[in-house]
């Protein structure tokens, strides 16, 4: 372990990985799983065009940004997760609520996993005080 490194416990790391996997899975599903029925079944991207990839990739990008921010702070042995990380998770939560009738339920696991990881880190920081 490097000097100045704050170790994240296994469950916190698992929640961070789960958020990244959920975001990546959403992107892969939009490209490969047929969701529109009819005479010919089509994927989300085939029906809505390439611009939908940007929207579907937002949870993955947010998850990577939050996880990277957490790891950067841990590398500098700073307690807590920082304002930037909370803002990213809040934005993902708002994105989920705005899209609740369309893509929101599929995006929800990403901010939930990140929120659990953030709360675990905050609680671990309080326990060290």
C-alpha positions in Angstrom: 0.0 0.0 0.0 1.4 3.4 -1.0 1.9 6.2 1.5 -1.1 8.4 1.6 -3.5 5.8 0.3 -6.8 5.3 2.0 -8.1 1.8 1.4 -11.7 1.2 0.3 -13.3 -1.9 1.8 -14.4 -4.7 -0.5 -18.1 -3.9 -0.4 -17.5 -0.3 -1.3 -15.4 -1.4 -4.3 -18.1 -3.9 -5.2 -20.7 -1.1 -5.3 -18.5 1.1 -7.5 -17.9 -1.8 -9.9 -21.6 -2.7 -9.9 -22.4 0.9 -11.0 -19.9 0.8 -13.9 -21.2 -2.6 -15.0 -24.8 -1.4 -14.8 -23.9 1.7 -17.0 -22.0 -0.4 -19.5 -24.8 -3.0 -19.6 -27.4 -0.3 -20.4 -25.2 0.9 -23.3 -24.7 -2.6 -24.6 -28.5 -3.4 -24.3 -29.4 -0.2 -26.3 -27.2 -1.4 -29.1 -28.0 -5.1 -29.1 -31.4 -6.0 -27.5 -34.5 -5.6 -29.6 -37.1 -3.7 -27.6 -39.5 -2.6 -30.3 -41.8 -5.3 -31.6 -43.9 -5.4 -34.7 -43.1 -7.1 -38.0 -39.4 -6.5 -37.5 -37.9 -6.1 -34.1 -35.4 -3.3 -33.6 -33.0 -2.0 -31.0 -33.3 1.3 -29.3 -30.5 2.7 -31.4 -32.0 1.4 -34.7 -35.3 3.1 -34.0 -34.1 6.4 -32.5 -30.8 6.8 -34.3 -27.3 7.4 -33.2 -28.1 10.4 -31.0 -29.6 8.1 -28.4 -26.2 6.6 -27.7 -25.2 9.9 -26.0 -28.2 9.7 -23.7 -27.7 6.1 -22.9 -24.0 6.6 -22.3 -24.5 9.3 -19.6 -24.9 6.8 -16.7 -21.7 5.0 -17.7 -19.8 8.3 -18.0 -21.2 9.5 -14.7 -20.3 6.3 -13.0 -16.7 6.4 -14.3 -16.4 10.1 -13.3 -17.6 9.4 -9.7 -15.5 6.3 -9.3 -12.4 8.1 -10.7 -13.0 11.0 -8.3 -13.3 8.6 -5.3 -10.2 6.8 -6.3 -8.3 10.1 -6.8 -9.3 11.2 -3.3 -8.4 7.9 -1.8 -5.0 8.1 -3.5 -4.4 11.4 -1.7 -5.7 10.0 1.6 -8.5 12.5 1.8 -11.6 11.7 3.8 -15.0 11.7 2.3 -15.9 11.7 -1.4 -15.9 15.4 -2.2 -18.5 17.8 -3.7 -17.8 16.8 -7.3 -18.7 13.2 -6.6 -21.9 14.2 -4.9 -22.8 16.5 -7.8 -22.3 13.7 -10.3 -24.5 11.3 -8.3 -27.1 13.9 -7.8 -27.1 14.6 -11.6 -27.5 10.9 -12.3 -30.4 10.8 -9.8 -32.1 13.8 -11.5 -31.6 12.1 -14.9 -33.3 9.0 -13.6 -36.2 11.0 -12.2 -36.6 13.0 -15.4 -36.7 9.9 -17.5 -38.8 7.8 -15.1 -41.4 7.1 -17.7 -38.9 6.0 -20.4 -35.3 5.1 -19.6 -35.3 6.0 -15.9 -36.1 2.6 -14.4 -33.2 1.1 -16.4 -30.8 3.9 -15.3 -31.8 3.7 -11.6 -29.3 1.0 -10.6 -26.4 3.3 -11.5 -27.1 6.1 -9.0 -28.3 3.7 -6.4 -25.1 1.7 -6.5 -23.0 4.9 -6.4 -25.1 6.3 -3.5 -24.6 3.2 -1.4 -20.8 3.4 -2.1 -20.8 7.1 -1.1 -22.7 6.5 2.1 -20.3 3.7 3.0 -17.3 5.9 2.4 -18.8 8.8 4.4 -19.6 6.4 7.3 -16.1 4.9 7.3 -14.7 8.4 7.4 -16.8 9.2 10.5 -15.8 6.0 12.2 -12.1 7.0 11.8 -12.6 10.4 13.5 
